[in-house]
Amino acid sequence: MFRPLALCIGLRYTRAKRRNGFISFISAASVLGIALGVTALITVVSVMNGFEKELRARILGMISHATISGVGSGLGASEWQAAMSSAQGDSRVVGAAPYIEREAMLQGQQVAGAIIRGIDPASEPSVSQIAGQIKHGRFDGLKAGEFGIVLGQELAWVLGAQVGDRVTVYAPEVRATPVGAMPTLRSFKVVAVFEAGMQEYDRGLAMIHLQDAQRLYRMGDQVTGVRLKLTDLFQAWHVARDLADQLGGLYRVRDWSQENANFFEAVRMEKMVMFIILSLIVAVAAFNLVSSLVMLVTDKQADIAILRTLGLSPREVMGVFMVQGSIIGVFGTLLGVAGGLALAFNVERLVRWLEGVLDRQFLSPDIYYISTLPSDPQAADIIATTVVALILAALATLYPAWRASRVDPAAALRYE
């Protein structure tokens, strides 16, 4: 059997009882330091993944995976129907719905600005989750010609409006009257209130029927564009590019990542910075490993000298102590990965338990949109954490092992 001498001696030293208890304590502290660093890194990154996943789900509950819009002001009936038919012919598209999106001023007991989105209630559930986010009223209350409106929860609170109340919508369109130019306005009845869990939509979005929006904004049979839902949201960019080529460049096709590029880029950057900062915990533990191995080399100088006189080369001596340091690093990393996964999968239960013990709520739903602590451990992050920890541990063994290889046998054995 092939068993390198340096590996055998390194394993023997690892199992042997140390003469100096302090060195054993430092070694144990190094293992625990690496384990705690890896545990913290996996847990924090998993929680950040969970928040990103939760935010993505809430955003995509209100917007579409991709949109087809006109290069100019809008799409005529024949244009958007042709674009919608072409998109539905793609097997990666599972839903399509026309929409109108314009700005308006709403007046109830108070006045507030908002985005008005005209939708087709029959096809809208195929591209968004709005029907499942209704808190008060009924989504099917949106009927053509009845001028019903669905408000975000915070927008309804600002306007002082409830289901059954009426609000006046002022469109940025001017109409000529015998007394001069007048703004376009229409009274709408609140038929439902939704809660998306995102301030951008709860505070700034209202929905009306597509035909009512066309009448309010005097668009005739035009729409702003067509919203699409895809089988795989992470393929949205590729689908958007293919649809743009298929439509001959006559339409503008955008995906959800482009529409929210700044937000998701900020989340990605924050995650990267947190990964780098928390990696410093593992680096500190690696410094403990350096001190542990340096003291071990000092303690084992006589043994090193004997091994050198028996014919062990400096490289093999270096390998002995690299094996020891690597074993400590591997054991600490594996312990940290196990602890990190256990904590990441149970962090929400742990938070609830702490809230019960301390009798306080950390994430109050009255203040925070996300009142739980979501966690989403991903294999790529766990592998990256493991690799970083192992590399830092391996680098920490280089100096002590090199110092061991430089021990002079004669000087070490002079007073033995």
Stockholm file with secondary structure:
# STOCKHOLM 1.0

chainA/1-416         MFRPLALCIGLRYTRAKRRNGFISFISAASVLGIALGVTALITVVSVMNGFEKELRARILGMISHATISGVGSGLGASEWQAAMSSAQGDSRVVGAAPYIEREAMLQGQQVAGAIIRGIDPASEPSVSQIAGQIKHGRFDGLKAGEFGIVLGQELAWVLGAQVGDRVTVYAPEVRATPVGAMPTLRSFKVVAVFEAGMQEYDRGLAMIHLQDAQRLYRMGDQVTGVRLKLTDLFQAWHVARDLADQLGGLYRVRDWSQENANFFEAVRMEKMVMFIILSLIVAVAAFNLVSSLVMLVTDKQADIAILRTLGLSPREVMGVFMVQGSIIGVFGTLLGVAGGLALAFNVERLVRWLEGVLDRQFLSPDIYYISTLPSDPQAADIIATTVVALILAALATLYPAWRASRVDPAAALRYE
#=GR chainA/1-416 SS CCCCHHHHHHHHHHHSCCSCHHHHHHHHHHHHHHHHHHHHHHHHHHHHHHHHHHHHHHHHHHSCSEEEEESSSCBCHHHHHHHHHHHHTSTTEEEEEEEEEEEEEEESSSEEEEEEEEECTTTGGGTCCGGGGEEEECGGGCCTTSCEEEEEHHHHHHHTCCTTCEEEEEEEEEEEETTEEEEEEEEEEEEEEECCSCHHHHTTEEEEEHHHHHHHTTCTTCBSEEEEEESCGGGHHHHHHHHHHHTTTSEEEEEHHHHTHHHHHHHHHHHHHHHHHHHHHHHHHHHHHHHHHHHHHHHTHHHHHHHHHTTCCHHHHHHHHHHHHHHHHHHHHHHHHHHHHHHHHHHHHHHHHHHHHHTCCSSCTTTCSCCSCCCCCCHHHHHHHHHHHHHHHHHHHHHHHHHHHTCCHHHHHTTC
#=GC SS_cons         CCCCHHHHHHHHHHHSCCSCHHHHHHHHHHHHHHHHHHHHHHHHHHHHHHHHHHHHHHHHHHSCSEEEEESSSCBCHHHHHHHHHHHHTSTTEEEEEEEEEEEEEEESSSEEEEEEEEECTTTGGGTCCGGGGEEEECGGGCCTTSCEEEEEHHHHHHHTCCTTCEEEEEEEEEEEETTEEEEEEEEEEEEEEECCSCHHHHTTEEEEEHHHHHHHTTCTTCBSEEEEEESCGGGHHHHHHHHHHHTTTSEEEEEHHHHTHHHHHHHHHHHHHHHHHHHHHHHHHHHHHHHHHHHHHHHTHHHHHHHHHTTCCHHHHHHHHHHHHHHHHHHHHHHHHHHHHHHHHHHHHHHHHHHHHHTCCSSCTTTCSCCSCCCCCCHHHHHHHHHHHHHHHHHHHHHHHHHHHTCCHHHHHTTC
//
